[in-house]
């Protein structure tokens, strides 16, 4: 019997202690979890790849892949007069060169790869909300103007970074993508990674062409680009008139609307100078004339505004030199530098109806088969309606 009493006493004690032990174990787990969250948030804040609140223990890295996420805070906190707004076609503009253009003052970029018109409007709104913008330099990426084109990176816009609401910033500090992606990339840049360290140079903010990949830009690369995107381009053949109408409407609703809404801001506008091979494809698919008609309507509306100046380079002979292109659209940084030099010298500016007609005629000329390589003419025979 003494043994039975002993067993009963032990059972009573263990039953009494178990809730306490369980509570201690649960408290330890919760404390560890909270401590881990605090450490993660502290690490994110210390590196602060997107520069939230403008504090960081390391040098900011203006990595191309971080552009969408960094620019809201940069627009809020940095001093500037001119904001460069555009897609990847505008990311290789060098800030120091743009700051030499008379009247542009201090320059900052609000650019993102694959940015649609909706995103460009959002970039501009973030700049207007900051209350410092005197000029917008808007470089337009035509296929994306329709709202996505062949690719669309709209999902890179993180709403909580744009809304200026501190109460939802916890999403940044506890983001797995930030912790495992942006933080390591920024640390690698600061530790001298050969590729990423270049992003520490603010003068080349969000660059993707640093001039070290000349092998990417040549006629063969353009041909491969057509092979990659040929099916998507072919799908546009029957939709050219509708796409031109969408192009015009989205431009009017999202961009010209902002130009009229902000007469106090000067807008300098240019369309990205795609290769002549691209324009030949548009021509071959029956889309050139609908696009040029829509563009002419937009140009008339912009030129009627006192706060807008437009520069035209889409029909310039430079677009026939495929050594500058890595596919039908993307050009190297030397073309970006050439654009700014042309603007600084006052060349390429449109001033009236005759200039609009001449600009469209220039695009028609460089789109002709005579300016294209034989492989492209074989790949994309012209439709009878578009033949010269």
C-alpha positions in Angstrom: 0.0 0.0 0.0 2.8 2.5 0.7 3.9 2.0 -2.9 0.4 2.8 -4.1 0.3 6.0 -2.1 3.6 7.0 -3.6 2.4 6.4 -7.1 -0.7 8.5 -6.5 1.3 11.3 -5.0 3.6 11.4 -8.0 0.6 11.4 -10.4 -0.9 14.3 -8.4 2.3 16.3 -8.5 2.9 15.7 -12.3 -0.7 16.7 -13.1 -0.2 19.8 -11.0 3.1 20.7 -12.6 2.3 19.9 -16.2 0.2 23.0 -16.8 3.0 25.1 -15.4 5.6 23.3 -17.5 3.4 23.7 -20.6 2.9 27.4 -19.9 6.7 27.9 -19.5 7.4 26.0 -22.7 4.8 28.1 -24.6 6.1 31.3 -23.1 9.7 30.3 -24.2 8.5 29.6 -27.7 6.6 32.9 -28.0 9.6 34.8 -26.6 11.9 33.1 -29.2 9.4 33.9 -32.0 9.2 37.6 -30.9 13.0 37.8 -30.6 13.4 36.4 -34.1 11.0 38.9 -35.5 12.8 41.7 -33.7 16.1 40.5 -35.1 14.8 40.2 -38.6 13.3 43.7 -38.5 16.5 45.1 -37.0 18.5 43.5 -39.8 16.2 44.9 -42.5 16.3 48.4 -40.9 20.1 48.3 -40.6 20.6 47.4 -44.3 17.3 49.1 -45.4 17.6 48.2 -49.1 14.5 50.3 -50.0 15.7 53.3 -47.9 12.4 53.5 -45.9 12.6 56.5 -43.5 16.0 57.4 -45.1 18.2 55.6 -42.6 20.7 52.8 -43.2 24.0 51.6 -41.8 25.3 50.8 -45.3 25.6 52.8 -48.6 22.3 52.8 -50.6 22.5 50.4 -53.6 20.5 51.6 -56.6 19.9 48.2 -57.9 17.8 47.9 -61.0 15.6 45.2 -59.5 14.9 47.5 -56.5 13.7 50.5 -58.5 10.0 50.1 -58.0 10.4 49.7 -54.2 13.0 52.4 -53.7 11.6 55.3 -55.6 8.7 56.3 -53.3 11.0 57.0 -50.4 13.6 58.6 -52.6 11.0 61.0 -54.0 9.9 61.9 -50.5 13.3 62.6 -49.0 15.9 63.5 -51.7 16.3 67.1 -53.1 15.5 67.4 -56.8 14.0 69.6 -59.5 13.5 67.2 -62.4 12.1 63.6 -62.2 12.9 61.2 -65.0 9.8 59.0 -65.5 9.9 55.9 -67.7 10.4 52.2 -68.1 13.7 50.3 -68.6 14.3 52.5 -71.6 14.9 55.4 -69.3 17.0 53.7 -66.7 20.4 54.2 -68.5 20.2 57.9 -68.4 23.2 59.3 -66.5 22.2 61.8 -63.8 25.2 64.1 -64.1 24.7 64.5 -67.9 21.0 65.4 -67.4 21.9 67.9 -64.7 23.9 69.8 -67.4 20.8 70.4 -69.5 19.8 74.0 -68.9 16.8 74.4 -66.6 16.8 70.8 -65.4 18.5 71.4 -62.1 18.9 68.5 -59.7 17.7 65.2 -61.2 16.3 62.0 -59.8 14.9 58.9 -61.5 11.4 57.3 -61.1 11.9 54.4 -63.5 11.1 50.7 -63.6 11.4 47.9 -66.0 8.2 47.0 -67.8 6.4 50.1 -66.4 3.0 50.4 -68.0 1.2 53.8 -68.4 -0.6 53.1 -65.2 2.7 52.7 -63.4 4.2 55.8 -65.0 1.2 57.8 -63.7 1.8 56.4 -60.3 5.4 57.4 -60.4 4.4 60.9 -61.4 1.8 61.1 -58.6 4.4 60.1 -56.0 6.6 62.9 -57.3 3.7 65.4 -57.3 2.7 64.4 -53.7 6.3 65.2 -52.5 5.8 68.8 -53.7 9.2 69.3 -55.2 8.8 68.6 -58.9 9.5 71.3 -61.4 9.9 69.2 -64.4 9.0 65.7 -65.6 11.2 64.1 -68.3 8.9 61.4 -69.7 10.3 58.7 -71.9 7.5 56.6 -73.4 7.8 52.9 -74.1 5.2 52.4 -76.7 4.1 48.7 -76.4 3.8 49.0 -72.6 1.6 52.1 -73.0 -1.3 49.8 -73.9 -1.1 48.4 -70.3 1.3 45.5 -70.4 2.6 44.6 -73.9 4.7 41.5 -74.1 5.5 41.6 -70.4 4.2 43.5 -67.4 5.9 43.9 -64.0 3.0 45.8 -62.4 3.2 43.5 -59.4 6.5 45.0 -58.4 4.6 48.1 -57.1 4.1 47.5 -53.4 1.2 49.6 -52.3 2.4 49.9 -48.7 5.5 51.7 -49.8 3.5 54.3 -51.9 0.7 55.1 -49.5 2.8 57.1 -46.9 1.1 55.2 -44.1 3.5 54.1 -41.4 1.1 51.7 -39.8 1.5 49.1 -42.6 5.2 49.4 -42.9 5.6 46.2 -40.8 5.1 44.4 -44.1 8.5 45.7 -45.2 10.4 44.7 -42.0 8.9 41.2 -41.9 9.0 40.5 -45.7 10.6 37.2 -46.6 11.4 38.6 -50.1 13.2 41.6 -48.6 15.1 39.5 -46.1 16.2 36.8 -48.5 16.5 39.0 -51.7 16.9 42.7 -51.3 19.0 42.6 -48.1 21.6 40.1 -49.4 21.9 42.0 -52.7 22.5 45.3 -50.9 25.1 43.7 -48.6 26.9 42.1 -51.6 27.0 45.5 -53.3 28.6 47.1 -50.2 31.0 44.2 -49.8 32.4 44.7 -53.3 30.5 42.2 -55.5 31.8 42.8 -59.0 28.4 43.2 -60.6 26.4 44.7 -57.8 29.0 47.2 -56.4 28.3 49.4 -59.5 24.9 50.1 -58.1 26.4 52.2 -55.3 27.0 55.0 -57.8 24.0 57.3 -57.6 25.0 58.9 -60.9 24.0 55.7 -62.6 20.9 55.0 -60.6 19.0 51.9 -61.7 21.3 51.2 -64.6 21.3 47.9 -66.4 23.8 48.7 -69.1 27.2 49.5 -67.7 29.1 49.2 -71.0 30.7 45.9 -70.2 28.5 43.7 -72.3 29.1 44.9 -75.8 28.4 41.4 -77.0 24.8 41.8 -76.1 24.2 44.5 -78.8 24.4 43.4 -82.4 22.3 42.4 -85.3 22.3 38.7 -84.3 20.9 39.6 -80.9 18.1 41.5 -82.6 17.4 38.4 -84.8 17.2 36.2 -81.7 14.8 38.7 -80.1 12.5 38.3 -83.1 12.7 34.5 -82.7 11.8 34.8 -79.0 9.0 37.3 -79.4 7.8 36.4 -82.8 4.6 34.6 -81.7 3.5 37.5 -79.5 4.2 40.0 -82.3 2.3 37.9 -84.8 -0.7 37.8 -82.5 -1.0 41.6 -82.8 -1.4 41.5 -86.6 -5.3 41.4 -86.5 -5.4 43.7 -83.5 -3.4 46.7 -84.7 -6.3 49.2 -85.0 -7.6 48.3 -81.6 -4.2 48.5 -80.0 -3.6 51.9 -81.5 -6.9 53.1 -80.1 -6.0 51.7 -76.6 -2.6 53.3 -76.9 -4.2 56.7 -77.6 -6.8 56.4 -74.8 -4.5 55.2 -72.1 -2.0 57.9 -73.0 -4.8 60.6 -72.8 -6.3 59.3 -69.6 -3.2 58.7 -67.6 -0.5 61.0 -69.0 -2.0 64.0 -70.9 -4.5 64.2 -68.0 -1.5 64.8 -65.6 0.0 67.4 -68.0 -3.3 69.3 -67.9 -3.7 68.8 -64.2 -0.3 70.2 -63.3 0.3 73.3 -65.4 3.0 74.4 -62.9 5.2 71.5 -64.0 7.2 71.5 -67.2 7.0 68.2 -69.2 9.7 67.2 -71.6 8.5 64.2 -73.6 10.1 61.8 -76.0 9.2 58.4 -77.3 11.8 55.6 -76.9 13.7 55.2 -80.2 13.2 51.5 -81.0 15.2 49.9 -83.7 14.1 50.2 -87.4 13.6 46.4 -87.3 10.8 46.9 -84.8 9.1 49.5 -87.0 9.5 47.2 -90.0 7.7 44.5 -87.9 4.9 46.9 -87.0 4.6 47.8 -90.7 4.6 44.2 -91.8 1.8 43.3 -89.4 -0.3 46.2 -90.6 0.0 48.3 -87.5 2.2 51.2 -88.6 -0.4 53.6 -90.0 -2.9 53.1 -87.1 -0.1 53.8 -84.6 1.2 56.9 -86.4 -2.4 58.3 -86.7 -2.9 57.8 -82.9 0.6 59.3 -82.2 -0.2 62.3 -84.3 -3.4 62.9 -82.3 -1.5 62.7 -79.1 1.3 65.0 -80.3 -1.2 67.7 -81.3 -2.8 67.5 -77.8 0.6 67.8 -76.1 1.9 70.6 -78.3 -1.3 72.6 -77.6 -0.2 72.8 -73.9 2.1 75.6 -72.8 3.9 73.3 -70.2 4.8 70.5 -72.7 7.7 70.2 -75.1 8.2 67.1 -77.3 11.3 65.6 -78.8 11.1 63.0 -81.5 13.8 60.4 -82.2 11.9 57.4 -83.3 12.6 58.1 -87.0 16.3 59.2 -86.5 18.9 57.3 -88.6 20.5 56.0 -85.3 17.7 53.4 -85.0 18.9 51.7 -88.2 22.2 50.8 -86.5 21.4 47.5 -84.9 24.8 47.4 -83.2 23.0 49.5 -80.5 20.2 47.0 -79.8 20.0 43.7 -77.8 16.5 42.9 -79.3 14.0 44.9 -81.4 13.4 47.4 -78.5 16.2 47.6 -75.9 19.1 49.9 -76.8 22.4 50.5 -75.0 23.4 53.4 -72.8 25.2 55.2 -75.6 21.7 55.8 -77.1 20.5 57.3 -73.8 23.5 59.6 -73.7 22.9 60.6 -77.4 19.2 61.5 -76.5 20.2 63.8 -73.7 22.9 65.4 -75.9 20.3 66.0 -78.7 17.9 67.6 -76.2 20.6 69.8 -74.7 21.5 71.0 -78.2 17.8 71.6 -79.0 17.7 69.1 -81.8 14.6 66.9 -82.5 12.1 69.2 -80.9 8.6 69.2 -82.5 7.0 72.6 -82.9 3.9 72.3 -85.0 1.7 70.3 -87.5 4.4 70.2 -90.2 6.9 68.8 -87.7 4.4 66.1 -86.7 3.9 65.1 -90.3 7.7 65.1 -90.9 8.2 62.9 -87.8 5.7 60.4 -89.0 7.2 60.3 -92.5 10.7 59.7 -90.9 9.3 56.6 -89.1 7.7 55.4 -92.4 11.1 55.8 -94.1 13.1 53.8 -91.6 10.5 51.1 -91.5 10.9 50.4 -95.2 12.3 47.0 -96.3 15.3 48.8 -97.9 16.6 49.6 -94.4 16.3 46.0 -93.0 18.6 43.0 -93.1 17.7 40.2 -95.5 16.9 37.7 -92.7 14.2 40.0 -91.3 12.6 40.6 -94.7 12.5 36.8 -95.1 11.1 36.2 -91.6 8.4 38.9 -91.9 7.1 39.5 -95.4 5.1 42.7 -95.7 1.4 42.7 -96.0 0.2 44.1 -99.4 -1.5 47.0 -97.6 1.7 48.1 -96.0 4.0 47.7 -99.0 5.6 50.9 -100.4 
